[in-house]
Amino acid sequence: MPEIEFRQEIDYRVRRSDRARRIRVNVDADGVEVVLPRRAAAREAASAVRELEPWIRRRLSEVSHAQQAIAARGDAVPYLGELLHIRAEPGRARVHRRGDVLWTPAGAERKPALERWYRRSARAEIAPRLDHACTLAGLSYSKLTIRGQRTRWASCSRTGAMSFNWRLLLAPEEVLEYVVWHEVCHLEVMDHSPRFWALLARWCPDYREHSRWLRRHAQTLVL
């Protein structure tokens, strides 16, 4: 008698959006979210989940593995390839680093304080790397902004404004270097044409390896 495979239904939540022009499915640590345009029929959410079921299950598996990797860090956070150990100190308002230890506020204030520290550190780490890369390439940028985008690691505008995600400090140093060079190359070539990739390969020969690492481990780059 053939075995009957039991597949658990995928739980999802629906969010209506006035800005959405098409149905979008997001999968992250909070689960599966279907974003529907305001006028779309409710049944279209279930249809989208059925159609994308293999992809959704792969993404849920990736998220699960990422959560296990984050849990394995214990009371430590990554910083450009190092692990910094967290020590909470009641009464402390700001994060302070001493060697491989981060002294942080206790309780609910710890995570917001850690993010503020990473944002400050991101500017200190990225600015000199960006300046050095621009000097080598004979290019210049107009300003540098540190942000916390959910879906973008960095960007370069046509006016030369640079934006980098502070979470890049949770990746190895060579991955940060790759992202810096990626954006510097956009100062010369704004698109992703063969000319752009050839330029990036000139300045960062191992860019493919670092790009793959970032795609595979993106879900783990959280506090």
N, C-alpha and C positions, 0 to 999 in steps of 0.2 A: 504494500500500500504506500503510495507516494506521501512524503511528508508535506504538511501544510505549513508554509512559512508565515509567521506572524510578524507584521511590521507595525510598529507603534505609530500612531498618528503624530504628525508634526504640530505642536502647539505654536500658535502665532498670535500676534496682536495687530490690530488695524489702526492706522492713523490717517486721518483725512488732511489733505494739504491744499490750500488755495494756489500754491506756487507750482505744485507738481503737474507736469504735462503728460506724464505716463506713469504706469504702475511701476513701483520700485520695491525690491525686497532687500532688506538689510539683515545681516546675521552678525551678532557680536555677543559679548559676555552677558548681555541682558536678554538674549533669546532672539527670536525671529520676529521682525516687524515688516508688515506690508504697508507701504505708503500708497494711498489711493488719491487720485485727483478728486476734487470736491464733487464732481458730477458723475463719477464712475459708480456702477452698480456694485453693491456689497458682494455679490457672488463672484465678482472678478478677483477678489482676494484669494478665495479658495482655489480658483482656476490657476492663478499664478503660482501658488504653492505646489499644486499638483505638477504643473509643467516644469518647475525648477527643483523638484524634489531631490534628484541626484546631487545637484550642486549644493542645495541647502544642507543635505546630510554631510557632504564633504566639509563644508564650512563649519558645521556644528562640531565635527570631529576635530578640526584644526583649532577651534576655540577651546575645546576640552583639553587638548594637549598643551595649549598655551597656558591655561589656568593651572595645569599640573606643574609646568615649568616655573611659573610665578610662585606657586606654593613651595616648590623645592628651594627657592632662595632663602626661605625662612625670614628672619628679621634683618634682611640686608637688601640693598638696592644696587643695580649696576650703574657704573659711571665710566664710559669710554673704555670698556674692557675690564675694569676692576669691579670688585664687590665691596661696597661700603657698608659697614655694620651700624645699625641704628641703635642709639641709646637715648631713651626718652628721659627727660629731666623735668619734673614738675616745676612750674613757675617760669620756665624758659619761653620766650616769645619768638625767637628766631633760630634758624638752623645754623649750626657752626660745625665746620669740619676740622678734625684734628687727626692727621694721618689717614688711616682707613676707617675712622669712626665718625659718624654724623650724630652730633648731639642735637636732639629735636625737642619741641614741645611735647607734652604728654596728651593722651586722650584724643578727642575729636580734632584738636588743632594740629595734630602731627601732619596729616596728609596735605592740607592747604599750605602749611609752612614749608614742607618739602618741595611742593611744586613751585612756590615762590623762589626757593633757593636754586632749584634747577633752572628756572627762567633767568635769574641773575647770572648763574654760571654759564648758561648757553651763550649769552652775549660775550662774556669774557673768553670763552673757548672759540667761538665762531668768528668774531671780528678779526683777530690776528690771522687766522687761517684764510679768511676771505681776502684780506689785504694782501697777504703774501701771494695767493693764487693770482689775483688781479695784476700784481706787479710783474710776476713771471709771464703772464699772458699779454701784458701791455694793454690792459683794459681797466675800466673804472666803473663803479656803481654809485648811485646817488644817495641811498640810505639803507639801513639795516633794521629790520623789525623782527622781534622774537614773538612767535605766536604758539597756539596750542590747537591747531586744526585737527579735526578727526580723520580726514581723508587725504591730507596732503603733507608731504615732508618739507617741501620748500617751493619757492616760486621766484621768478624774475620777471618784472614788468618791462614794457618797452621803454620806460623812462629810466631803467636801471635800478629800480627799487627792489631790494632783496628781502625775502621773508623766509625764516627758517623755523621749524618746529622744535621746541625745547626738548621734546622726547628723543631727539637724535642723540642726546647725551647718554641715553640708556643703551645705545648700540656701541659696538667696538669703535675705536678711534678711526680705523681705516674706512669704516662705513661713513662716518661723518665727513672724512676727507673726500670721499667719492661724491657725496651730495653737494659739497661746496664746489667741487670742480664741475659737476653737472650744471649748476646754476651759473657759474662763471662762463662756461661755454655758451650759455644762452645769451650772454651779453653780446656775443658776436653772431650767433645763429639762433634765432628765436624759435624755430621749429625743430622737429625731430627728423630731419632729412638725413640722407647718407652723409652729407657734409658735416652735420652736427656730430654724428656718431664717430666719424673719423677724427674730428677735433677732440672729442672727449677721450678717445683711445690714445691720442697723442699725449695728453696730459695725465690720464689715469688709465694705464694699460689694463689693469685688472677690474675695470668698472663692471663687467658682466658678473663676476663673482660677488662683488659687493651688492649689486642690484638684486641678485638672487637671494642673498642673505636677508636683505631688508624685506623682500616679499615673504619669505618663509617665516620670519620671526617678528613680523610687524605686531602681531597680537600680544607678544610678550613685552613690548616696550611701554609698559604702564607701571605706575607706582603701586 
